[in-house]
């Protein structure tokens, strides 16, 4: 829990030894070197207003005595801020950062409305909070980065492990280090939806750099879903951030904020990225030893001007807490708005379903009765088959209306203590015919009689059945479906995995939307998974899809445990 505060109080990130040597004797190489060393990039951006934009870096500025003097001051302190270049977790994080930086620079070159250098370093330094944690404790970095659960609740997982999430750490560092305003709009705030991020802009508009960097990191997450554990991009956003580019060979980027008519910028880095931007050229062996352990550095940096003064620590701490509270309030407001929108959609769907049931059921009942009457009198085989088709389709319409009504206005659950084994046995009986017909093998890995749930067994059984049918149809003949249980003191997690291909990113995004047209196998009328989600929510549970590297994907059903089944049984009796 102390890792987060230690990272937030980090005085600096220490550049690699070869870059510190170049700082003294080859300053003209620093801009290219900074593209492969976030600590060096931050060092150059922190020291002078004239250096606050990468496109303004000049050899004269980089050759000034301030840079070596400032570095010497920190090298004479106790060692801190050294990045773990040989750590596997760090290398994975660094590869993602370089990919995002190249994506952002390419998009900026194509748009010519944002400086490519500025876009590159904004995307490269967006994980500033992660960099600080890596310098404090590489193991703490790997604990979160390698946890599959972090992909679904990244900042919650970070806060539980470190005490502060990456955004809170980055915001503190941006303030302490006096980072340029354009970079402070990125670090610690990139995860905010555009509607919230705009409240931090001077004119109420999101700077073009923000959606561009969000797009670059979103592209990295699409290429490698594990990158979602960083929590750098908005979890939900009503703004459409990307459209397809008109250029045949350019990247699809064009964030909405980069609209036509925006002023075009010129930049000396408008050419193609150099090969030095490729992270593959950087290996653990190419970095020197810990700079604090290289005494030859000190003679090269003797013109020190003194230590950085501590200013207003108490005031800054109070201000940081207020900013954290403001961010939390904004995020709560965003979640409440999303919840209210969902409730409004459900209310509209309920009104439609009620009207449709009244208007459709009456003529449907007449059609069904008349067809049944004709069917009883009909002797011609072909006509009887035609009448049976009509009856079958009429029943399908009736079932659809029933499912819509259940989704929009589910009945109040009649909850009672139910042992998990009883629920799973009922589920196996219900799916017996489906499993035999589809030739899919069902594996249930749960036999603990001590696990109980306080649920409406009919509703939960209907929800679980929908998820299992979805998995069975996805697995296809000869495949398998596996159901296993993870228990915590407060929750039971039922994990449903199958041998199917998994959901595409687009299908996963809309998996629980009713009537989603891009249906995967097992979606049926488009109400199976949405109805399951709704019924589980009614029982204080949840349902979500989890894409995993070792399997095509799985659904996680979370239900609260029954703490004291005997007491509840006595109450119900």
C-alpha positions as CSV (number, residue, x, y, z in Angstrom):
1,X,0.0,0.0,0.0
2,X,3.0,2.3,0.5
3,X,4.2,1.9,-3.1
4,X,1.7,4.4,-4.5
5,X,2.7,7.2,-2.1
6,X,6.4,6.5,-2.6
7,X,5.9,6.6,-6.4
8,X,3.9,9.9,-6.1
9,X,6.8,11.4,-4.1
10,X,9.5,10.3,-6.5
11,X,11.9,13.3,-7.0
12,X,12.8,12.2,-10.6
13,X,13.2,9.4,-13.0
14,X,16.9,8.7,-13.7
15,X,17.9,8.4,-17.4
16,X,20.1,5.6,-18.6
17,X,23.8,5.9,-18.2
18,X,24.6,6.2,-21.9
19,X,22.1,9.1,-22.2
20,X,23.6,10.9,-19.2
21,X,27.0,10.7,-20.8
22,X,25.6,12.0,-24.0
23,X,24.0,14.8,-22.1
24,X,27.5,16.0,-21.2
25,X,29.4,15.4,-24.5
26,X,26.8,14.9,-27.3
27,X,23.8,17.1,-26.5
28,X,22.8,17.2,-30.2
29,X,21.8,13.5,-29.9
30,X,19.4,14.0,-26.9
31,X,16.1,14.5,-28.9
32,X,16.5,11.1,-30.6
33,X,17.7,9.4,-27.4
34,X,14.7,10.8,-25.5
35,X,12.4,8.8,-27.8
36,X,13.8,5.6,-26.2
37,X,14.2,6.9,-22.6
38,X,11.1,8.4,-20.8
39,X,13.3,9.6,-18.0
40,X,15.5,11.6,-20.4
41,X,12.3,13.0,-22.1
42,X,10.9,14.1,-18.8
43,X,14.3,15.7,-17.8
44,X,14.3,17.8,-21.0
45,X,10.7,18.8,-20.6
46,X,11.0,19.9,-16.9
47,X,13.9,22.3,-17.0
48,X,12.9,25.4,-19.0
49,X,9.9,26.9,-20.7
50,X,11.8,27.1,-23.9
51,X,12.1,23.3,-23.8
52,X,8.4,22.6,-23.0
53,X,7.7,21.6,-26.6
54,X,9.8,18.9,-28.2
55,X,9.7,20.6,-31.6
56,X,11.5,23.6,-30.0
57,X,14.5,21.7,-28.7
58,X,17.7,23.2,-30.0
59,X,21.3,22.2,-29.6
60,X,22.0,25.6,-27.8
61,X,19.4,24.9,-25.2
62,X,20.4,21.3,-24.8
63,X,24.1,22.3,-24.4
64,X,23.3,24.7,-21.5
65,X,24.9,24.0,-18.1
66,X,21.5,23.6,-16.4
67,X,21.0,20.0,-17.6
68,X,24.3,18.4,-16.3
69,X,24.1,20.5,-13.1
70,X,20.6,19.4,-12.4
71,X,21.4,15.7,-13.0
72,X,24.5,15.9,-10.8
73,X,22.4,17.3,-7.9
74,X,20.2,14.1,-8.0
75,X,23.1,11.7,-8.6
76,X,24.6,13.0,-5.3
77,X,21.5,12.1,-3.4
78,X,20.5,8.5,-2.4
79,X,19.8,6.4,-5.4
80,X,16.2,6.6,-6.7
81,X,14.1,6.7,-9.8
82,X,16.1,4.0,-11.7
83,X,13.9,2.2,-14.3
84,X,14.2,-1.7,-14.3
85,X,15.2,-2.1,-18.0
86,X,15.9,-5.8,-17.5
87,X,12.5,-6.6,-15.9
88,X,10.1,-8.6,-18.0
89,X,7.1,-6.6,-16.8
90,X,8.9,-3.3,-17.6
91,X,9.8,-4.5,-21.1
92,X,6.2,-5.4,-21.8
93,X,5.0,-1.9,-20.6
94,X,7.8,-0.2,-22.6
95,X,6.9,-2.1,-25.8
96,X,3.2,-0.9,-25.5
97,X,4.4,2.7,-24.8
98,X,6.6,2.7,-27.9
99,X,3.8,1.3,-30.1
100,X,1.4,4.0,-28.8
101,X,4.0,6.7,-29.4
102,X,4.6,5.6,-33.0
103,X,0.8,5.4,-33.6
104,X,0.3,8.9,-32.3
105,X,3.2,10.4,-34.3
106,X,2.0,8.8,-37.5
107,X,-1.5,10.1,-36.9
108,X,-0.2,13.6,-36.2
109,X,1.9,13.6,-39.4
110,X,-1.2,12.6,-41.4
111,X,-3.4,15.3,-39.8
112,X,-0.8,18.0,-39.7
113,X,-2.8,19.7,-36.9
114,X,-0.8,18.3,-34.0
115,X,3.0,18.3,-33.8
116,X,4.3,14.8,-34.4
117,X,7.0,15.2,-31.8
118,X,4.5,16.4,-29.3
119,X,2.1,13.6,-30.1
120,X,5.0,11.0,-29.8
121,X,6.1,12.2,-26.4
122,X,2.5,12.6,-25.1
123,X,1.7,9.0,-25.9
124,X,5.1,7.8,-24.6
125,X,4.8,9.5,-21.3
126,X,1.0,8.8,-20.8
127,X,1.9,5.9,-18.4
128,X,3.8,8.2,-16.1
129,X,2.3,6.7,-13.0
130,X,3.3,3.2,-14.1
131,X,6.9,4.4,-14.8
132,X,7.1,5.7,-11.2
133,X,5.8,2.5,-9.7
134,X,8.4,0.5,-11.8
135,X,11.2,2.7,-10.4
136,X,10.0,2.1,-6.9
137,X,9.1,-1.6,-7.0
138,X,9.3,-3.7,-10.2
139,X,7.5,-6.5,-8.5
140,X,4.5,-4.3,-7.7
141,X,4.4,-3.4,-11.3
142,X,4.3,-7.0,-12.4
143,X,1.7,-7.9,-9.7
144,X,-0.9,-5.7,-11.4
145,X,0.3,-6.0,-15.0
146,X,0.1,-9.8,-15.0
147,X,-3.3,-10.0,-13.2
148,X,-6.1,-10.8,-15.7
149,X,-8.6,-9.1,-13.4
150,X,-6.8,-5.8,-13.9
151,X,-8.0,-5.6,-17.5
152,X,-11.7,-5.2,-16.3
153,X,-11.2,-2.9,-13.3
154,X,-7.6,-1.5,-13.8
155,X,-7.6,1.5,-11.5
156,X,-9.5,-0.3,-8.8
157,X,-6.9,-3.1,-8.9
158,X,-4.1,-0.6,-8.9
159,X,-5.5,1.3,-5.9
160,X,-6.0,-2.0,-3.9
161,X,-2.4,-3.0,-4.6
162,X,-0.5,0.2,-4.5
163,X,-2.7,2.5,-2.4
164,X,-3.0,5.0,-5.3
165,X,-3.9,4.3,-8.9
166,X,-1.7,5.3,-11.8
167,X,-3.7,8.4,-12.5
168,X,-3.5,9.8,-9.0
169,X,0.3,9.1,-9.0
170,X,0.7,10.8,-12.4
171,X,-1.3,13.9,-11.4
172,X,0.9,14.4,-8.3
173,X,4.1,14.0,-10.3
174,X,2.8,16.4,-13.0
175,X,2.2,19.0,-10.3
176,X,5.4,18.4,-8.4
177,X,7.6,18.3,-11.5
178,X,5.9,21.3,-13.1
179,X,5.3,19.5,-16.4
180,X,4.2,21.5,-19.4
181,X,0.5,22.1,-19.6
182,X,0.0,20.1,-22.8
183,X,1.6,17.1,-21.0
184,X,-0.4,17.7,-17.8
185,X,-3.6,17.4,-19.9
186,X,-2.5,13.8,-20.7
187,X,-0.8,12.2,-17.7
188,X,-3.3,11.2,-15.0
189,X,-6.3,12.4,-17.1
190,X,-6.2,10.3,-20.3
191,X,-8.7,7.8,-18.9
192,X,-11.4,10.4,-18.5
193,X,-14.1,10.5,-21.2
194,X,-14.0,13.4,-23.6
195,X,-17.0,15.0,-21.9
196,X,-15.2,15.1,-18.6
197,X,-11.8,15.9,-19.9
198,X,-13.2,19.0,-21.6
199,X,-13.9,20.5,-18.2
200,X,-10.2,20.8,-17.5
201,X,-9.6,22.8,-20.7
202,X,-9.4,26.6,-20.6
203,X,-12.0,27.1,-23.3
204,X,-14.1,24.0,-22.5
205,X,-12.8,22.1,-25.5
206,X,-10.7,19.0,-25.4
207,X,-7.2,19.8,-26.9
208,X,-6.7,17.8,-30.1
209,X,-3.8,16.0,-28.5
210,X,-6.0,14.3,-26.0
211,X,-8.3,12.3,-28.4
212,X,-5.3,11.6,-30.6
213,X,-3.3,10.0,-27.7
214,X,-6.5,8.2,-26.5
215,X,-6.9,6.7,-30.0
216,X,-3.2,5.6,-30.1
217,X,-3.5,3.8,-26.8
218,X,-6.8,2.3,-27.8
219,X,-5.1,0.9,-30.9
220,X,-2.5,-0.8,-28.6
221,X,-5.3,-2.3,-26.5
222,X,-7.0,-3.6,-29.6
223,X,-3.8,-5.3,-30.7
224,X,-3.1,-6.7,-27.3
225,X,-6.0,-6.7,-24.8
226,X,-3.6,-7.2,-21.9
227,X,-2.7,-3.5,-22.3
228,X,-6.1,-2.6,-20.9
229,X,-4.7,-3.4,-17.5
230,X,-2.9,0.0,-17.7
231,X,-6.3,1.8,-17.4
232,X,-5.1,4.6,-19.7
233,X,-8.2,4.9,-22.0
234,X,-11.8,5.7,-21.0
235,X,-13.8,2.7,-20.0
236,X,-17.0,4.2,-21.5
237,X,-17.2,7.3,-23.7
238,X,-20.0,8.7,-25.8
239,X,-17.6,10.4,-28.1
240,X,-16.6,8.7,-31.3
241,X,-12.9,9.0,-31.3
242,X,-11.9,7.3,-34.6
243,X,-13.1,7.1,-38.2
244,X,-11.5,5.5,-41.2
245,X,-8.9,7.7,-42.9
246,X,-9.3,8.6,-46.5
247,X,-5.6,7.9,-47.1
248,X,-5.0,4.4,-48.5
249,X,-1.7,4.0,-46.8
250,X,-2.2,6.1,-43.7
251,X,-3.4,4.8,-40.3
252,X,-7.1,5.2,-39.5
253,X,-7.1,7.8,-36.8
254,X,-8.8,11.2,-37.4
255,X,-10.1,11.8,-33.9
256,X,-13.3,13.8,-33.8
257,X,-11.6,16.8,-32.2
258,X,-9.3,17.0,-35.3
259,X,-12.1,18.4,-37.5
260,X,-11.7,20.1,-40.8
261,X,-11.0,23.8,-40.4
262,X,-8.6,23.4,-37.5
263,X,-5.3,25.3,-37.9
264,X,-2.5,23.3,-39.4
265,X,0.8,23.1,-37.7
266,X,4.3,22.8,-39.1
267,X,6.9,20.6,-37.4
268,X,10.5,19.8,-38.2
269,X,9.7,16.2,-37.4
270,X,7.2,15.8,-40.3
271,X,9.3,13.0,-41.9
272,X,9.0,9.3,-41.3
273,X,10.0,8.0,-37.8
274,X,13.6,7.0,-37.6
275,X,14.6,3.4,-36.8
276,X,15.7,4.5,-33.4
277,X,12.0,4.8,-32.4
278,X,11.7,1.0,-32.8
279,X,11.8,-0.6,-29.3
280,X,13.2,-3.8,-30.8
281,X,16.6,-2.0,-31.1
282,X,16.7,-1.5,-27.3
283,X,17.7,-4.6,-25.3
284,X,18.6,-5.1,-21.7
285,X,22.2,-5.4,-22.6
286,X,22.3,-2.0,-24.3
287,X,21.8,-0.2,-21.1
288,X,24.7,0.5,-18.8
289,X,24.8,-0.2,-15.1
290,X,22.9,1.8,-12.5
291,X,24.0,5.5,-13.1
292,X,24.4,5.9,-9.4
293,X,27.1,3.2,-9.5
294,X,29.2,4.8,-12.3
295,X,31.6,7.3,-10.6
296,X,32.9,8.5,-14.0
297,X,29.6,10.4,-14.5
298,X,30.3,12.8,-11.7
299,X,33.4,14.6,-13.3
300,X,31.3,15.1,-16.4
301,X,28.6,16.8,-14.4
302,X,30.5,19.0,-12.0
303,X,28.8,22.3,-12.6
304,X,26.0,21.6,-10.2
305,X,23.8,24.5,-9.2
306,X,22.3,22.9,-6.0
307,X,19.4,20.8,-4.9
308,X,15.9,21.4,-5.9
309,X,14.0,23.2,-3.1
310,X,11.0,21.8,-1.6
311,X,8.1,24.3,-1.9
312,X,4.8,24.2,-0.3
313,X,4.6,20.5,0.5
314,X,1.6,20.8,2.8
315,X,-0.3,23.1,0.4
316,X,0.4,20.8,-2.5
317,X,-0.7,17.7,-0.6
318,X,-4.0,19.4,0.3
319,X,-4.5,20.5,-3.3
320,X,-3.7,17.0,-4.6
321,X,-6.4,15.5,-2.3
322,X,-8.9,18.1,-3.5
323,X,-8.1,17.3,-7.1
324,X,-8.5,13.5,-6.4
325,X,-11.9,14.2,-4.9
326,X,-12.9,16.3,-7.9
327,X,-11.8,13.5,-10.3
328,X,-13.7,11.0,-8.2
329,X,-16.8,13.2,-8.2
330,X,-16.6,13.6,-12.0
331,X,-16.2,9.9,-12.5
332,X,-19.2,9.2,-10.3
333,X,-21.2,11.8,-12.2
334,X,-20.2,10.0,-15.5
335,X,-21.3,6.6,-14.1
336,X,-24.6,8.0,-12.8
337,X,-25.3,9.6,-16.2
338,X,-24.6,6.3,-17.9
339,X,-26.8,4.5,-15.4
340,X,-29.6,7.0,-15.9
341,X,-29.3,6.6,-19.6
342,X,-29.6,2.8,-19.3
343,X,-32.6,3.1,-17.0
344,X,-34.2,5.5,-19.5
345,X,-33.6,3.0,-22.3
346,X,-35.1,0.2,-20.2
347,X,-38.1,2.4,-19.4
348,X,-38.7,3.2,-23.1
349,X,-38.3,-0.5,-23.9
350,X,-40.8,-1.4,-21.2
351,X,-43.4,1.0,-22.5
352,X,-42.9,-0.3,-26.0
353,X,-43.2,-3.9,-24.9
354,X,-46.3,-3.2,-22.9
355,X,-47.9,-1.5,-25.9
356,X,-46.7,-4.1,-28.3
357,X,-48.0,-6.9,-26.1
358,X,-51.4,-5.3,-26.0
359,X,-51.6,-4.5,-29.7
360,X,-50.0,-7.7,-31.0
361,X,-51.2,-10.3,-28.5
362,X,-54.9,-9.7,-29.3
363,X,-54.7,-10.3,-33.0
364,X,-52.1,-12.9,-32.5
365,X,-54.5,-14.9,-30.2
366,X,-57.2,-14.6,-32.8
367,X,-54.8,-15.8,-35.6
368,X,-53.7,-18.7,-33.4
369,X,-57.2,-19.8,-32.5
370,X,-58.4,-19.6,-36.1
371,X,-55.4,-21.6,-37.3
372,X,-55.9,-24.3,-34.6
373,X,-59.6,-24.5,-35.6
374,X,-58.7,-25.0,-39.2
375,X,-56.0,-27.5,-38.3
376,X,-58.5,-29.7,-36.5
377,X,-60.7,-29.8,-39.6
378,X,-58.0,-30.0,-42.3
379,X,-57.2,-33.4,-43.8
380,X,-54.9,-32.3,-46.6
381,X,-51.3,-33.0,-45.5
382,X,-49.7,-30.0,-47.2
383,X,-52.3,-27.6,-45.7
384,X,-51.8,-29.1,-42.3
385,X,-48.0,-28.5,-42.5
386,X,-48.7,-24.9,-43.6
387,X,-51.0,-24.4,-40.6
388,X,-48.4,-25.9,-38.2
389,X,-45.7,-23.4,-39.6
390,X,-48.1,-20.5,-38.9
391,X,-48.7,-21.8,-35.3
392,X,-44.9,-22.2,-34.8
393,X,-44.2,-18.7,-35.9
394,X,-47.1,-17.3,-33.9
395,X,-45.6,-19.0,-30.8
396,X,-42.2,-17.5,-31.7
397,X,-43.7,-14.0,-31.7
398,X,-45.4,-14.6,-28.3
399,X,-42.1,-15.9,-26.9
400,X,-40.2,-12.8,-28.2
401,X,-42.7,-10.5,-26.6
402,X,-42.4,-12.4,-23.3
403,X,-38.6,-12.2,-23.3
404,X,-38.8,-8.4,-24.0
405,X,-41.2,-7.9,-21.1
406,X,-39.0,-10.0,-18.8
407,X,-35.9,-8.0,-19.8
408,X,-37.6,-4.6,-19.5
409,X,-39.7,-5.4,-16.4
410,X,-38.4,-8.5,-14.7
411,X,-40.5,-9.8,-11.8
412,X,-39.4,-9.2,-8.2
413,X,-37.1,-12.1,-7.2
414,X,-38.4,-14.5,-4.6
415,X,-35.1,-15.3,-2.9
416,X,-34.3,-18.2,-0.6
417,X,-31.1,-20.1,0.4
418,X,-30.1,-22.5,-2.3
419,X,-27.0,-24.8,-2.2
420,X,-24.8,-24.4,-5.2
421,X,-24.8,-28.1,-5.9
422,X,-28.6,-28.1,-6.3
423,X,-28.4,-25.2,-8.7
424,X,-25.8,-26.9,-10.9
425,X,-27.7,-30.2,-10.9
426,X,-30.9,-28.4,-12.0
427,X,-28.8,-26.7,-14.7
428,X,-27.4,-30.0,-16.0
429,X,-30.9,-31.5,-16.2
430,X,-32.2,-28.5,-18.1
431,X,-29.4,-28.6,-20.6
432,X,-29.3,-32.4,-21.0
433,X,-31.3,-32.5,-24.3
434,X,-29.3,-29.5,-25.7
435,X,-26.0,-31.1,-24.9
436,X,-27.0,-34.4,-26.5
437,X,-28.3,-32.8,-29.6
438,X,-25.3,-30.5,-30.1
439,X,-22.7,-33.3,-29.1
440,X,-20.9,-30.9,-26.8
441,X,-19.3,-32.1,-23.6
442,X,-20.1,-30.3,-20.4
443,X,-17.5,-30.3,-17.6
444,X,-18.6,-29.0,-14.2
445,X,-15.8,-28.5,-11.6
446,X,-17.7,-27.7,-8.4
447,X,-18.7,-30.2,-5.6
448,X,-18.4,-28.2,-2.4
449,X,-21.7,-28.7,-0.4
450,X,-20.8,-25.8,1.9
451,X,-21.4,-23.2,-0.8
452,X,-24.8,-21.6,-0.7
453,X,-26.5,-18.7,-2.5
454,X,-29.5,-16.5,-1.5
455,X,-31.2,-16.3,-4.9
456,X,-34.4,-16.7,-6.9
457,X,-33.4,-20.1,-8.3
458,X,-35.8,-19.8,-11.3
459,X,-34.4,-16.5,-12.4
460,X,-30.7,-17.5,-11.8
461,X,-31.3,-20.8,-13.5
462,X,-32.8,-19.0,-16.5
463,X,-29.8,-16.7,-16.6
464,X,-27.2,-19.4,-16.3
465,X,-29.0,-21.5,-18.9
466,X,-28.8,-18.7,-21.4
467,X,-25.1,-18.3,-20.8
468,X,-24.5,-22.1,-21.1
469,X,-26.6,-22.3,-24.3
470,X,-24.5,-19.5,-25.8
471,X,-21.3,-21.4,-24.9
472,X,-22.7,-24.7,-26.3
473,X,-23.6,-23.2,-29.6
474,X,-20.2,-21.4,-29.8
475,X,-18.4,-24.7,-29.1
476,X,-20.2,-26.6,-31.9
477,X,-20.2,-30.4,-32.3
478,X,-17.3,-32.2,-30.7
479,X,-16.4,-29.2,-28.5
480,X,-16.5,-28.7,-24.8
481,X,-18.0,-26.3,-22.3
482,X,-16.4,-26.0,-18.8
483,X,-18.0,-24.6,-15.8
484,X,-16.0,-24.0,-12.6
485,X,-16.5,-22.0,-9.4
486,X,-14.2,-19.6,-7.5
487,X,-15.3,-18.7,-4.0
488,X,-14.4,-15.6,-2.0
489,X,-15.7,-14.7,1.4
490,X,-18.5,-12.5,-0.1
491,X,-18.9,-13.8,-3.6
492,X,-19.3,-17.0,-5.8
493,X,-17.9,-16.6,-9.3
494,X,-19.2,-19.1,-11.8
495,X,-16.8,-19.2,-14.8
496,X,-18.1,-20.5,-18.1
497,X,-15.5,-21.3,-20.8
498,X,-15.9,-23.0,-24.1
499,X,-13.8,-24.3,-27.0
500,X,-15.4,-21.9,-29.5
501,X,-13.6,-19.0,-31.3
502,X,-14.7,-16.4,-28.7
503,X,-16.4,-13.1,-29.4
504,X,-14.9,-10.5,-31.7
505,X,-14.1,-7.1,-30.1
506,X,-17.2,-5.6,-31.7
507,X,-19.4,-8.4,-30.6
508,X,-17.9,-8.3,-27.1
509,X,-18.7,-4.6,-26.8
510,X,-22.4,-5.2,-27.6
511,X,-22.8,-8.6,-26.0
512,X,-25.4,-7.5,-23.5
513,X,-27.3,-5.1,-25.8
514,X,-30.7,-6.4,-26.7
515,X,-31.3,-7.1,-30.4
516,X,-27.7,-6.4,-31.3
517,X,-27.6,-7.2,-35.1
518,X,-24.0,-8.5,-35.3
519,X,-24.9,-11.7,-33.4
520,X,-22.4,-14.4,-32.7
521,X,-23.3,-18.1,-32.4
522,X,-25.8,-18.7,-29.6
523,X,-27.2,-15.2,-29.5
524,X,-30.6,-16.5,-30.8
525,X,-33.0,-13.6,-31.0
526,X,-30.5,-11.3,-29.5
527,X,-32.0,-11.5,-26.0
528,X,-30.3,-14.5,-24.5
529,X,-27.2,-12.8,-22.9
530,X,-29.0,-9.5,-22.2
531,X,-31.8,-11.3,-20.4
532,X,-29.3,-13.3,-18.4
533,X,-27.5,-10.1,-17.4
534,X,-30.8,-8.5,-16.4
535,X,-32.0,-11.5,-14.2
536,X,-28.6,-11.8,-12.5
537,X,-28.6,-8.1,-11.8
538,X,-32.0,-8.6,-10.2
539,X,-30.4,-11.1,-7.8
540,X,-27.6,-8.6,-6.9
541,X,-25.2,-10.4,-9.2
542,X,-23.4,-9.6,-12.4
543,X,-22.4,-11.1,-15.7
544,X,-19.4,-10.0,-17.8
545,X,-17.3,-11.3,-20.7
546,X,-13.6,-11.8,-20.1
547,X,-11.3,-12.3,-23.1
548,X,-8.2,-14.3,-21.9
549,X,-5.0,-15.2,-23.6
550,X,-5.1,-18.8,-22.6
551,X,-8.7,-19.4,-23.8
552,X,-10.9,-17.8,-26.5
553,X,-12.8,-16.1,-23.7
554,X,-15.1,-16.8,-20.8
555,X,-18.2,-15.4,-19.0
556,X,-18.0,-14.6,-15.3
557,X,-21.2,-14.9,-13.3
558,X,-20.8,-13.2,-9.9
559,X,-23.4,-13.9,-7.2
560,X,-23.3,-12.9,-3.5
561,X,-22.8,-15.8,-1.1
562,X,-25.3,-16.8,1.5
563,X,-23.5,-16.1,4.8
564,X,-25.8,-18.0,7.2
565,X,-28.1,-20.5,5.3
566,X,-29.6,-22.1,8.5
567,X,-30.8,-18.8,9.8
568,X,-32.4,-17.8,6.5
569,X,-34.0,-21.2,6.3
570,X,-35.6,-20.8,9.7
571,X,-36.8,-17.3,8.8
572,X,-38.4,-18.6,5.5
573,X,-40.0,-21.5,7.4
